[in-house]
Amino acid sequence: MTAAAFIDWATLISLILLGAALLVSLVRIVIGPSLSDRVLALDLLAVVAMGFIGAIAVRTGLWLYLDIAIALALLGFLATVALARYILLRGPRTEPADGEAR
């Protein structure tokens, strides 16, 4: 097996696994029971998307994709900080116990 064939297979497998991770994080964003779970899933989505773009850069040989991944990392970080600040400013939300008036 040549090095090029190994890289082709490795990137194909990594793209499949990263695609599955993207789907799992999207499911967690949709059905997350709390807002903080959704924020963590959004952060995971950004990190997995960076890996996906990096694998595409290796597979195609176009290293310009790495600049896109760096920009996505910055955007994902800023989104996570903004949503964490929103949760912090919103304050704790307590659900009424069973039997209490809403």
TIRO-2110 file (N, C-alpha, C; in Angstrom, 1 decimal):
// TIRO-2110
0.9, -1.2, 0.0, N, 1, A
0.0, 0.0, 0.0, CA, 1, A
0.9, 1.2, 0.0, C, 1, A
0.6, 2.1, -0.9, N, 2, A
1.4, 3.3, -1.0, CA, 2, A
0.9, 4.4, 0.0, C, 2, A
1.7, 5.4, 0.2, N, 3, A
1.4, 6.4, 1.1, CA, 3, A
0.1, 7.2, 0.7, C, 3, A
0.0, 7.4, -0.6, N, 4, A
-1.1, 8.1, -1.1, CA, 4, A
-2.4, 7.3, -0.9, C, 4, A
-2.3, 6.0, -1.1, N, 5, A
-3.5, 5.2, -0.9, CA, 5, A
-3.9, 5.2, 0.6, C, 5, A
-2.9, 5.1, 1.4, N, 6, A
-3.2, 5.1, 2.9, CA, 6, A
-3.8, 6.4, 3.3, C, 6, A
-3.3, 7.6, 2.8, N, 7, A
-3.9, 8.9, 3.1, CA, 7, A
-5.4, 8.9, 2.6, C, 7, A
-5.6, 8.4, 1.4, N, 8, A
-7.0, 8.4, 0.8, CA, 8, A
-7.9, 7.6, 1.7, C, 8, A
-7.5, 6.4, 2.1, N, 9, A
-8.4, 5.6, 3.0, CA, 9, A
-8.5, 6.3, 4.4, C, 9, A
-7.5, 6.8, 4.9, N, 10, A
-7.5, 7.4, 6.3, CA, 10, A
-8.5, 8.6, 6.3, C, 10, A
-8.4, 9.5, 5.2, N, 11, A
-9.2, 10.6, 5.2, CA, 11, A
-10.7, 10.3, 4.9, C, 11, A
-10.9, 9.2, 4.1, N, 12, A
-12.2, 8.8, 3.9, CA, 12, A
-12.9, 8.3, 5.1, C, 12, A
-12.2, 7.5, 5.9, N, 13, A
-12.7, 7.0, 7.2, CA, 13, A
-12.9, 8.1, 8.1, C, 13, A
-12.0, 9.1, 8.2, N, 14, A
-12.2, 10.2, 9.1, CA, 14, A
-13.4, 11.1, 8.7, C, 14, A
-13.6, 11.3, 7.4, N, 15, A
-14.7, 12.0, 7.0, CA, 15, A
-16.0, 11.4, 7.3, C, 15, A
-16.1, 10.0, 7.2, N, 16, A
-17.3, 9.3, 7.6, CA, 16, A
-17.6, 9.4, 9.1, C, 16, A
-16.5, 9.3, 9.9, N, 17, A
-16.7, 9.4, 11.4, CA, 17, A
-17.0, 10.8, 11.8, C, 17, A
-16.4, 11.8, 11.2, N, 18, A
-16.7, 13.2, 11.5, CA, 18, A
-18.1, 13.5, 11.0, C, 18, A
-18.6, 13.0, 9.9, N, 19, A
-20.0, 13.2, 9.5, CA, 19, A
-21.0, 12.6, 10.5, C, 19, A
-20.7, 11.5, 11.0, N, 20, A
-21.5, 10.9, 12.0, CA, 20, A
-21.5, 11.7, 13.3, C, 20, A
-20.4, 12.3, 13.7, N, 21, A
-20.3, 13.1, 14.8, CA, 21, A
-21.1, 14.4, 14.6, C, 21, A
-21.1, 14.9, 13.4, N, 22, A
-21.9, 16.1, 13.1, CA, 22, A
-23.4, 15.8, 13.2, C, 22, A
-23.8, 14.7, 12.8, N, 23, A
-25.2, 14.3, 12.9, CA, 23, A
-25.6, 14.2, 14.4, C, 23, A
-24.7, 13.5, 15.2, N, 24, A
-25.0, 13.4, 16.6, CA, 24, A
-25.1, 14.7, 17.3, C, 24, A
-24.2, 15.6, 17.0, N, 25, A
-24.3, 16.9, 17.6, CA, 25, A
-25.5, 17.7, 17.2, C, 25, A
-25.9, 17.6, 15.9, N, 26, A
-27.1, 18.2, 15.5, CA, 26, A
-28.4, 17.7, 16.3, C, 26, A
-28.4, 16.4, 16.5, N, 27, A
-29.5, 15.8, 17.2, CA, 27, A
-29.5, 16.3, 18.7, C, 27, A
-28.3, 16.5, 19.2, N, 28, A
-28.2, 17.0, 20.6, CA, 28, A
-28.7, 18.5, 20.7, C, 28, A
-28.4, 19.2, 19.6, N, 29, A
-28.9, 20.6, 19.6, CA, 29, A
-30.4, 20.7, 19.5, C, 29, A
-31.0, 19.8, 18.8, N, 30, A
-32.4, 19.8, 18.6, CA, 30, A
-33.2, 19.3, 19.8, C, 30, A
-32.7, 18.2, 20.4, N, 31, A
-33.4, 17.6, 21.5, CA, 31, A
-32.8, 17.8, 22.9, C, 31, A
-31.8, 18.7, 23.0, N, 32, A
-31.1, 19.0, 24.2, CA, 32, A
-32.1, 19.4, 25.3, C, 32, A
-32.1, 18.8, 26.5, N, 33, A
-33.1, 19.2, 27.5, CA, 33, A
-33.0, 20.6, 28.0, C, 33, A
-31.8, 21.1, 28.0, N, 34, A
-31.6, 22.5, 28.6, CA, 34, A
-30.8, 23.3, 27.6, C, 34, A
-30.8, 24.6, 27.8, N, 35, A
-30.1, 25.6, 27.0, CA, 35, A
-28.6, 25.3, 27.1, C, 35, A
-28.0, 25.0, 28.2, N, 36, A
-26.6, 24.8, 28.3, CA, 36, A
-26.2, 23.5, 27.6, C, 36, A
-27.0, 22.5, 27.5, N, 37, A
-26.7, 21.3, 26.7, CA, 37, A
-26.7, 21.7, 25.2, C, 37, A
-27.5, 22.6, 24.8, N, 38, A
-27.5, 23.0, 23.4, CA, 38, A
-26.3, 23.9, 23.1, C, 38, A
-25.8, 24.7, 24.0, N, 39, A
-24.6, 25.5, 23.8, CA, 39, A
-23.4, 24.6, 23.7, C, 39, A
-23.3, 23.6, 24.5, N, 40, A
-22.2, 22.6, 24.4, CA, 40, A
-22.2, 21.8, 23.1, C, 40, A
-23.4, 21.5, 22.7, N, 41, A
-23.5, 20.8, 21.4, CA, 41, A
-23.2, 21.7, 20.2, C, 41, A
-23.5, 22.9, 20.3, N, 42, A
-23.1, 23.9, 19.3, CA, 42, A
-21.5, 24.0, 19.3, C, 42, A
-20.9, 24.1, 20.4, N, 43, A
-19.5, 24.1, 20.5, CA, 43, A
-18.9, 22.8, 19.9, C, 43, A
-19.4, 21.7, 20.2, N, 44, A
-19.0, 20.4, 19.6, CA, 44, A
-19.1, 20.5, 18.1, C, 44, A
-20.2, 21.0, 17.6, N, 45, A
-20.5, 21.1, 16.2, CA, 45, A
-19.4, 21.9, 15.5, C, 45, A
-19.0, 23.0, 16.1, N, 46, A
-17.9, 23.9, 15.6, CA, 46, A
-16.6, 23.1, 15.5, C, 46, A
-16.3, 22.4, 16.6, N, 47, A
-15.0, 21.7, 16.7, CA, 47, A
-15.0, 20.5, 15.7, C, 47, A
-16.1, 19.8, 15.5, N, 48, A
-16.1, 18.7, 14.6, CA, 48, A
-16.1, 19.2, 13.1, C, 48, A
-16.7, 20.4, 12.9, N, 49, A
-16.7, 21.0, 11.6, CA, 49, A
-15.3, 21.4, 11.2, C, 49, A
-14.5, 21.9, 12.2, N, 50, A
-13.1, 22.2, 12.0, CA, 50, A
-12.3, 21.0, 11.6, C, 50, A
-12.6, 19.9, 12.3, N, 51, A
-11.9, 18.6, 11.9, CA, 51, A
-12.3, 18.1, 10.5, C, 51, A
-13.6, 18.3, 10.2, N, 52, A
-14.1, 17.9, 8.9, CA, 52, A
-13.4, 18.7, 7.8, C, 52, A
-13.3, 20.0, 8.0, N, 53, A
-12.6, 20.9, 7.0, CA, 53, A
-11.1, 20.5, 6.9, C, 53, A
-10.5, 20.2, 8.0, N, 54, A
-9.1, 19.8, 8.0, CA, 54, A
-8.9, 18.5, 7.2, C, 54, A
-9.8, 17.6, 7.4, N, 55, A
-9.7, 16.3, 6.7, CA, 55, A
-9.9, 16.6, 5.2, C, 55, A
-10.8, 17.5, 4.8, N, 56, A
-11.0, 17.8, 3.4, CA, 56, A
-9.7, 18.5, 2.9, C, 56, A
-9.1, 19.3, 3.7, N, 57, A
-7.8, 20.0, 3.2, CA, 57, A
-6.7, 18.9, 2.9, C, 57, A
-6.6, 17.9, 3.8, N, 58, A
-5.6, 16.9, 3.6, CA, 58, A
-6.0, 16.0, 2.3, C, 58, A
-7.3, 15.7, 2.2, N, 59, A
-7.7, 14.9, 1.1, CA, 59, A
-7.5, 15.6, -0.3, C, 59, A
-7.8, 16.9, -0.3, N, 60, A
-7.7, 17.6, -1.6, CA, 60, A
-6.4, 18.2, -1.9, C, 60, A
-5.6, 18.4, -0.8, N, 61, A
-4.3, 19.1, -0.9, CA, 61, A
-4.4, 20.6, -1.0, C, 61, A
-5.6, 21.2, -0.9, N, 62, A
-5.8, 22.6, -0.9, CA, 62, A
-5.7, 23.1, 0.5, C, 62, A
-4.6, 23.7, 0.9, N, 63, A
-4.3, 24.1, 2.3, CA, 63, A
-5.1, 25.4, 2.6, C, 63, A
-5.8, 26.0, 1.6, N, 64, A
-6.6, 27.2, 1.9, CA, 64, A
-7.7, 26.9, 2.9, C, 64, A
-8.1, 25.6, 2.8, N, 65, A
-9.2, 25.2, 3.8, CA, 65, A
-8.8, 25.3, 5.2, C, 65, A
-7.5, 25.3, 5.5, N, 66, A
-7.1, 25.5, 6.9, CA, 66, A
-7.4, 26.9, 7.4, C, 66, A
-7.3, 27.9, 6.5, N, 67, A
-7.7, 29.2, 6.9, CA, 67, A
-9.1, 29.3, 7.2, C, 67, A
-9.9, 28.6, 6.5, N, 68, A
-11.4, 28.5, 6.7, CA, 68, A
-11.6, 27.9, 8.1, C, 68, A
-10.9, 26.8, 8.4, N, 69, A
-11.0, 26.2, 9.7, CA, 69, A
-10.6, 27.1, 10.9, C, 69, A
-9.6, 27.9, 10.7, N, 70, A
-9.2, 28.8, 11.7, CA, 70, A
-10.3, 29.9, 11.9, C, 70, A
-10.9, 30.4, 10.8, N, 71, A
-11.9, 31.4, 11.0, CA, 71, A
-13.1, 30.7, 11.7, C, 71, A
-13.4, 29.5, 11.4, N, 72, A
-14.5, 28.8, 12.0, CA, 72, A
-14.3, 28.6, 13.5, C, 72, A
-13.0, 28.3, 13.9, N, 73, A
-12.6, 28.2, 15.3, CA, 73, A
-12.9, 29.5, 16.0, C, 73, A
-12.5, 30.6, 15.4, N, 74, A
-12.8, 31.9, 16.1, CA, 74, A
-14.2, 32.2, 16.2, C, 74, A
-15.0, 31.9, 15.2, N, 75, A
-16.4, 32.1, 15.2, CA, 75, A
-17.1, 31.2, 16.2, C, 75, A
-16.7, 30.0, 16.3, N, 76, A
-17.3, 29.1, 17.3, CA, 76, A
-17.0, 29.5, 18.7, C, 76, A
-15.7, 29.9, 18.9, N, 77, A
-15.4, 30.4, 20.3, CA, 77, A
-16.2, 31.6, 20.7, C, 77, A
-16.3, 32.6, 19.8, N, 78, A
-17.1, 33.8, 20.1, CA, 78, A
-18.6, 33.5, 20.3, C, 78, A
-19.1, 32.5, 19.5, N, 79, A
-20.5, 32.1, 19.7, CA, 79, A
-20.7, 31.5, 21.1, C, 79, A
-19.7, 30.6, 21.5, N, 80, A
-19.9, 29.9, 22.8, CA, 80, A
-19.8, 31.0, 23.9, C, 80, A
-18.9, 31.9, 23.8, N, 81, A
-18.7, 32.9, 24.9, CA, 81, A
-20.0, 33.8, 24.9, C, 81, A
-20.5, 34.2, 23.8, N, 82, A
-21.8, 35.0, 23.8, CA, 82, A
-22.9, 34.2, 24.4, C, 82, A
-23.1, 33.0, 24.0, N, 83, A
-24.2, 32.2, 24.6, CA, 83, A
-24.0, 31.9, 26.1, C, 83, A
-22.8, 31.7, 26.5, N, 84, A
-22.5, 31.5, 27.9, CA, 84, A
-22.8, 32.8, 28.7, C, 84, A
-22.5, 33.9, 28.1, N, 85, A
-22.8, 35.2, 28.8, CA, 85, A
-24.3, 35.4, 28.8, C, 85, A
-25.0, 35.0, 27.8, N, 86, A
-26.5, 35.1, 27.8, CA, 86, A
-27.1, 34.3, 28.9, C, 86, A
-26.6, 33.1, 29.0, N, 87, A
-27.1, 32.2, 30.1, CA, 87, A
-26.8, 32.8, 31.5, C, 87, A
-25.6, 33.3, 31.6, N, 88, A
-25.3, 33.9, 32.9, CA, 88, A
-26.1, 35.1, 33.2, C, 88, A
-26.4, 36.0, 32.3, N, 89, A
-27.2, 37.2, 32.5, CA, 89, A
-28.7, 36.8, 32.7, C, 89, A
-29.1, 35.7, 32.1, N, 90, A
-30.5, 35.3, 32.2, CA, 90, A
-30.9, 34.9, 33.6, C, 90, A
-29.9, 34.4, 34.4, N, 91, A
-30.2, 34.0, 35.7, CA, 91, A
-30.7, 32.6, 35.8, C, 91, A
-30.7, 32.0, 37.0, N, 92, A
-31.2, 30.6, 37.1, CA, 92, A
-32.7, 30.5, 36.9, C, 92, A
-33.1, 29.5, 36.2, N, 93, A
-34.5, 29.3, 36.0, CA, 93, A
-34.8, 28.0, 36.8, C, 93, A
-35.7, 28.1, 37.7, N, 94, A
-36.1, 27.0, 38.4, CA, 94, A
-37.5, 26.5, 38.0, C, 94, A
-37.6, 25.3, 37.8, N, 95, A
-38.9, 24.7, 37.5, CA, 95, A
-39.7, 24.4, 38.7, C, 95, A
-41.0, 24.6, 38.7, N, 96, A
-41.8, 24.4, 39.9, CA, 96, A
-41.9, 22.9, 40.2, C, 96, A
-41.9, 22.5, 41.5, N, 97, A
-41.9, 21.1, 41.8, CA, 97, A
-43.3, 20.6, 41.5, C, 97, A
-43.4, 19.3, 41.5, N, 98, A
-44.8, 18.6, 41.2, CA, 98, A
-45.8, 19.0, 42.2, C, 98, A
-46.9, 19.4, 41.8, N, 99, A
-48.0, 19.8, 42.7, CA, 99, A
-48.0, 21.3, 43.0, C, 99, A
-47.0, 22.1, 42.7, N, 100, A
-47.0, 23.5, 42.9, CA, 100, A
-47.7, 24.2, 41.8, C, 100, A
-48.2, 25.4, 42.1, N, 101, A
-48.9, 26.2, 41.1, CA, 101, A
-47.8, 26.8, 40.1, C, 101, A
-48.2, 26.9, 38.9, N, 102, A
-47.2, 27.5, 37.9, CA, 102, A
-47.5, 28.9, 37.7, C, 102, A
END
